[in-house]
Structure formats: structure tokens, C-alpha cells
Amino acid sequence: MWSIHRNPRIWENPLEFRPERFLNDLDNSNYYGNDFRFMPFGSGRRKCPGIPLAEKLLFFILASLLHSFEWRLPYGTVLDMSGKFGIVMKKKKSVLLIPTPRLTNLEINC
């Protein structure tokens, strides 16, 4: 999975964190396991059954966090995108971000 998502024949600068690369090809994106360039949910019989729920929840939660806070790295810190190999891909060094409330009366409604 790691090598598929970082194939230099498919992705320009595959080891560089550039989420905007997915915006240009948004209409042709297919992460249901049919396009083998990008398979975050697996494919075939072992495909994740919760894809529709994950799509809706991820969008809502991420949008809420981005809307409510300004996110930044601690002063003098450089973002390290190197990974640690194992059963799952982890970051070598954890990312620490500092959230600053963007809204004046930030309330969490559940």
C-alpha cells in the first residue's frame, strides 16, 4: 500500500506532502478500489464497508475543526513527513500543532 501511494511513475514528488495534487483530478478520483493509484479503503472483498459513513463524518469533523481554529506549528519547528514502516504506516516523529480559537464564542454542540 505504501509503495502504491508513493509511486514516482504516477505521482510527481511522491514523498512530498501536497494534498492539493488531488484537487486537479477531483472528478476522475476513485478511491473505491477500482483505481489502483490511490486505495485508502482497500479493494475487492476486503474493501471497507463504512466508506459512505467515513466520507460524511470526515468532511463534517474536518470542516468544523478548520472553521473553529487556526492551526500552526510551534515556532521554529519544521514539519517532518518521513514515515516509520510496520503493519500500518506511522510518522517517524509525531506532529504537534497549536490550535488558536478563530471564533470569539466557541461552543461545542453535540
N, C-alpha and C positions, 0 to 999 in steps of 0.2 A: 504494500500500500504506500509506504514511504517513497519508494522509487517511482511509482506511477505518478504521484503528485509532484515530483521534483525532476521529471524527465526533461533534460535540456533540448531535446528534439521537439518537444511540444510547447514548453514554457520558456519565454525569454527571461534570463536571470532567475532560475527556479529557486535558488536558495535565499533570494531577497524577498522580504515581506512587502508585498504590493497588492493589497486587496482590490485596488482599482482595476486590476487586469481582468476581473470578472465582469466589470460594468460594460465593457465594449461589446462583449459577446453574450449579453444577458438574454436575448431572445433565443439564442441557439444553445443555451446552457441546459444540461440534462444531468441531474445527479441521482437519477433513479436506478442507476446501474447499467444503462444502455450505452452511455458514452464513457469509454474507459480512460478518458483524460482526467476525470475527477469523480471519485466514488466515495464520498464521506459516509454513505449509509449502506455500503456493501452492494451486492448484486445477487441475482438469482434467488434460489430458495432461502438463502440466509440473509436476504435483504431485510432491513429494519421495518417492522410493521407500523411503527409510530411516526413515519415521515410527515404525514399531514399535521399531526399534533405538534411535532417539533418545529415545523415551518411557522405555524401560527404563534406558538409560545415564544420562540426565539425572537421573532420580529417584535412582538409586544414588549418583552422584557428589555431587549437591547435598545429599542426606541425610548423606553421610559428612562433607562439609565443615562443615555446620551442626552436626552432632553433635560433631565434634572441636574446633571453635574457637568462640570468642566474637568476633564481628566488630563493629568500631566505627570511626567516622570520627575522624581526628586532632582533637585538642582545638581548639575554635574554628572548625571547618570546617562549612560549610553545604552540603548536597547540592544541586547544580545539575542539574536534569533537562532543560535545554534541549538541543536537538539540532542537528546540522550536516547540511545537505542534501547529497545526492550520489547515486551509484548505490545505495549502501547507507546506511542511517541510522546516524550515529555520534553520540556525545555530543560536545558542544562542548568540554567540559572533562573529562578523564579522572577516574574515581573512584578514590580511594586509600582502602583500608580496612586497618585494622590487625588482624591475626589474633592472638588470645591463646589458647594451648592451654587447652582445657577439661578434658582428661583428663590424669591425672598421668603415665601411661606411654604416651605417644602413639607408636604404631608404625604404619608404613605397610606393609600386607601386600598383595602383588600376586599 
